[in-house]
Amino acid sequence: MRWWRRAKRAGRARRARHGGERGSLAVELAILAPVLIAFLTVLIDAGRLTWANARLESAAQDAARAVSINHNTTMSAHDAAVAAVRSILSSAGVSCAGEPRLTLVPDPANQAIRPGDPVTATVSCRVQLVILGSRQLTRSVVSRVDLYRQAPVSVGGVAG
């Protein structure tokens, strides 16, 4: 018997033993691939949601700190807080659907803030995700105005 005939018989015997399972891997992959892709997409969305939450917390912290540092001038405190929020969110790559909303309590544009007063900064943003849709995220941080930070007073014509 020649070697190729033996190889042919061995191949047929192998196929008979496996019961005709040719192509079953392709079918299993076709069934599982959409499930795996959906699972990976949900994981990516969850990561983006966590990232956006952390960046919003950081933006609220920077806004509250900006108000507590610039509390003596009403509009510059508010403008500094808005600039801090925009800077943090844009540098972190968080894209809000529309403008992020900043709420300050007490609002330095309407009310004087004294040293030792707490300032609450709340930042809200609607984040668009792939599978989970859009989510409204809100983070708040409280910062106390430094007791020893006062407005610069000019003495003898020199600010100090």
C-alpha positions in Angstrom: 0.0 0.0 0.0 1.4 3.3 -0.9 1.8 6.1 1.7 -0.7 8.5 0.1 -3.5 5.9 0.3 -2.7 5.4 4.0 -2.8 9.1 4.6 -6.1 9.4 2.7 -7.6 6.6 4.9 -6.3 8.2 8.1 -7.9 11.6 7.1 -11.3 9.9 6.5 -11.0 8.1 9.8 -10.2 11.4 11.6 -13.3 13.1 10.1 -15.5 10.1 11.0 -14.3 10.3 14.6 -15.1 14.0 14.9 -18.6 13.5 13.7 -18.6 16.1 11.0 -17.8 19.1 13.2 -16.2 21.1 10.3 -17.2 24.7 10.5 -18.6 24.7 14.0 -15.9 27.2 15.2 -17.1 29.7 12.5 -20.7 29.3 13.7 -19.7 29.8 17.3 -17.7 32.8 16.5 -20.6 34.3 14.4 -22.9 33.8 17.4 -20.5 35.2 20.1 -18.9 38.1 18.1 -21.9 40.5 18.5 -22.1 39.7 22.2 -18.4 40.3 22.7 -18.5 43.6 20.8 -21.5 44.8 22.8 -19.8 43.9 26.0 -16.6 45.8 25.0 -18.7 48.8 24.0 -20.5 48.9 27.3 -17.1 48.6 29.1 -15.8 51.6 27.0 -19.0 53.6 27.9 -18.6 52.8 31.6 -15.0 53.9 31.4 -15.9 57.2 29.7 -18.7 57.8 32.3 -16.2 57.2 35.1 -13.7 59.5 33.4 -16.2 62.3 32.9 -17.4 62.0 36.5 -13.8 62.4 37.8 -13.2 65.4 35.4 -16.4 67.1 36.5 -15.4 66.7 40.1 -12.0 68.2 39.3 -13.7 71.1 37.4 -16.0 71.8 40.4 -13.1 71.7 42.8 -11.1 74.2 40.6 -14.2 76.5 40.3 -14.8 76.6 44.0 -11.1 77.3 44.6 -11.1 80.0 42.0 -14.0 81.7 43.8 -12.4 81.3 47.2 -9.2 82.9 45.9 -10.8 85.8 44.0 -13.7 86.4 46.4 -13.0 90.1 46.8 -14.0 91.0 43.3 -17.5 89.8 42.3 -17.3 89.4 38.6 -13.7 88.3 38.4 -14.5 85.5 40.9 -17.4 84.3 38.7 -15.3 84.6 35.5 -12.4 82.8 37.1 -14.7 79.9 38.1 -16.2 79.7 34.6 -12.7 79.8 33.0 -11.5 77.0 35.4 -14.4 74.8 34.5 -13.9 75.3 30.7 -10.2 74.8 31.0 -10.4 71.5 33.0 -13.1 70.0 30.8 -11.5 70.9 27.5 -8.0 69.8 28.5 -9.4 66.5 29.7 -11.4 65.8 26.5 -14.8 65.8 28.1 -17.3 67.0 25.6 -20.6 68.1 26.9 -23.7 68.3 24.8 -24.1 72.1 25.0 -22.3 74.2 27.5 -21.4 72.9 31.0 -23.5 74.5 33.6 -21.9 76.1 36.7 -23.8 77.1 39.8 -22.1 78.9 42.6 -23.6 79.2 46.1 -23.3 82.0 47.2 -22.9 83.5 43.8 -20.2 86.2 43.9 -21.9 88.2 41.2 -24.9 88.7 43.5 -23.5 88.5 47.1 -20.4 89.4 48.9 -18.3 86.5 50.2 -16.4 86.9 53.5 -13.3 85.0 54.6 -14.3 81.7 56.2 -17.6 81.4 54.2 -18.2 78.2 52.4 -18.5 78.3 48.6 -20.3 75.5 46.8 -19.5 75.0 43.1 -21.8 72.6 41.2 -20.9 71.6 37.6 -23.5 69.8 35.4 -22.8 68.3 32.0 -24.7 66.0 29.6 -22.3 63.4 28.2 -23.1 61.4 25.1 -22.2 57.7 25.2 -22.3 55.0 22.5 -24.7 52.4 24.0 -25.8 53.9 27.3 -27.2 57.0 25.6 -26.7 60.4 27.1 -26.3 60.9 30.8 -26.6 64.1 32.9 -23.7 64.2 35.3 -23.5 66.6 38.2 -20.7 67.1 40.7 -20.5 69.5 43.7 -17.5 70.6 45.8 -17.4 72.9 48.8 -14.4 75.1 49.5 -14.0 77.6 52.3 -12.7 81.0 51.6 -9.2 81.4 53.2 -9.5 83.3 56.5 -6.2 85.1 56.0 -6.7 86.0 52.3 -7.6 89.6 52.0 -7.9 92.1 49.2 -4.6 93.7 48.3 -4.3 97.1 49.9 -2.1 99.8 48.5 0.2 101.3 51.0 2.2 104.3 49.9 1.1 103.7 46.2 2.5 100.1 46.2 0.1 97.2 46.1 1.0 94.7 48.7 
